[in-house]
């Protein structure tokens, strides 16, 4: 009888997926065996079958165990990426996923220490940052001219999200909305709290009723 994906082996895949997430890296065979509660020898036999079936791979002899895209679909872990969606001419919607994203932080380029802020207002709508969206911010006191930064306003206990430019001993904060005026302050009075590194569109879109 040819090898098959039994319920026990499916469970091993689920534990491997959870362990990979918890460790932040592919686990070793010994780590997986310990998490499951079986001996290395017993796990080795199952891994041989799972590898032959195309569910588990080990990129190098000493590398960690990794689930293939086929396995990730089976254990329903992560977020499938189904390629492109048309904003112009239609694209065929019936297509298999190109990859499975199991770590959104890594996929979005987020780092330890980054934090989220909810946007209030429309001063940055020109770059797609809308009222109600969330932005990911990387803490830093130094940003390059033209970068979008979180800036503590002088004399106020409030911060704002703006493009920042330095001109001599002055700093200018610019919106991405022509209706919003630029703001200029002495450079010594401006404190940068972080740089915007990502945006998440949680604002509810306005939908017009159609009959």
N, C-alpha and C positions, 0 to 999 in steps of 0.2 A: 504494500500500500504506500503510495507516495506521501511525503511529508505534507502537512497542512497546518493552517493557522487554527489551533485549538483555542478554547476559551482560556486555558492556562497561559498559553503563549501571548494571547491578546492582553491578558493582565500584565504580563511581563513588559509589554510595550508601553502600557499605561504608566507603570512604575518608572520605566526608563524616561518617559516624557516628563513626569513630575520631578524626578531626581535631577534631570538636566536643567529644568527651570530653577530648582532650589539652589543648585550649585553654581549656576551661571556658566556652566561649561559641560562638555560631554563627560560622563562619569567613566571610571574604569570598570572592568569586569568584576573586580573584587568589591567595589563600592555598590554595584548593582546587586551582586549576590547577597551582600550584607543587608541591603534595603529590602530585598525580597524575603530573606531568611532561609536561603538554601546554600548548598556548598558550591564552590567554584566549579567542581567537576560536573555537577548536575546542570548548572547554568551554561557551561560550555557546550553541552549537548544541545540544549535548546537554542543557543545563539547560532550554532552551526546551521540548524534548520531555518531559523529566521533570516539568516544571511542568504541562504539558498533561495528562499522565497522572495527576497528583495525587500525585506522590511528593516534590516539593520545593517549598518556598514561601519567599518573601522578604517579611516583614511590611511593610517600608518600602523605598523606592528605595535607600537607603544602608545598609539593615540587612543582617545576615548571612544566610547560607543555612541553612534549617532543614528537617529531614526531617519529613514528616507522619506521623501514626499509621499510615497505610497503608504507608508506606515502612519504618517501624521494625519492622513485622511481617515484611516481606519480608526485611530484612537480619538479622533475629533479634538485635536489639540491645536491651538493657534488660529490664525486668521488667513484663509486662502486668498491669494492674489490671482484674480482671473484676467490679468492682462489689461487691455485698454477698454475704455468706454468712450463712445463717440460723442463729441460735442458739435460735430458737423455731420458729414454723411454717416449713415448707420453702419455699425460693425456687427458681425454675427455674434449673438449673445451666448450661443450654446458652445462653450469652449471649456476645456479642462483647466484647472488652476496651474499657473506657471510656477508657483512656489507657495510654501506655507510659512507664514510669519509667526514664530513662537515667542519672540521677544520684541514687543513694540518699542521699548526704550531704545534698543540697539537699532531697530529698523528706522526710527525717527531721528537717530543721532543724538539722543539725550544722554547725559552723563550724570553720575552721582553728584548730588548737590544742586542740580537744576530744580527750579520750582515753577509753579503755574500761577498766573494772574488772570482774573476775568476782566475783560475790557468793558469799560463804560464810556459810551460816546462814539463818534464817527470821525474823529480827527485823522485816523490812519486807514480809512476805507479805500484810499487809492492803491494800497498794496494788498487789499483783500482782508484787512483786519476790521471786522464789523462789530458793532455793539452786541455784546453777549458772547462773543468768541472768547477762547482762552489762548494765551500766549505762553510759551515755555521760555524761561529766562535763565541765562547762565550767569551766576554772580561774578562780577568783575568791576574794578574801579576804573579801568581803562578800556576805551573803545576807539575804533578808527573813525575818522571823519566820514559821515554819510551812513554809518550804521544806525540801526534802530535800537534805542537804549531806554532803559527805565531810569529816569532822572528825578532826584528829589529836588523840588522847587525851593529856591531860596526864600527864607522867611515863612515857609508854610510847612505844615506837617502832612503834605501830600506829595505823591509822585505822579509822573506823567510818562507816557510812552511816545517818544518822538525821535526823528532823525536828529543827530547831533553834529554840529560843525563848530570848529574853533577858528576864530579870527583874532590873532594877537592875544590880548588879555580879555577877550570876550568869548562867550559861548552862545551860539544861536540854536534854538530848538525849532525844528520845522515839522509841520503836519503834512499828511498826504491827503489833504482836503483843501481846495482853493478857498473855501469859505472860512477857514481858520487862520488867523494871523500868526506869523512867526513870533517867537519870544526870544529876547536877547538879555543875557545876564553877565555880570562880571565872572570870569572863569573861576576865580577863587571861591565864589559863592555856590558853584554848581557841584553836586556830588552824584556821580554815576553809581547806580546800584547793580546794574546787570545789562546784558545784551540779549535781545530777542533772538532765539534760535529756531523757533517753530511756532506754528499757529494751528489751532484746532477749531474748526468752524462749527460751534454749537448753537449759533444763532438760528432761530427758526426762520426759514425762508417765507416770503410772502407769496401765497399761492392764489391766483385768481380763479374764480369758479368758472367752469366751462360746461356747457350743456350740449 
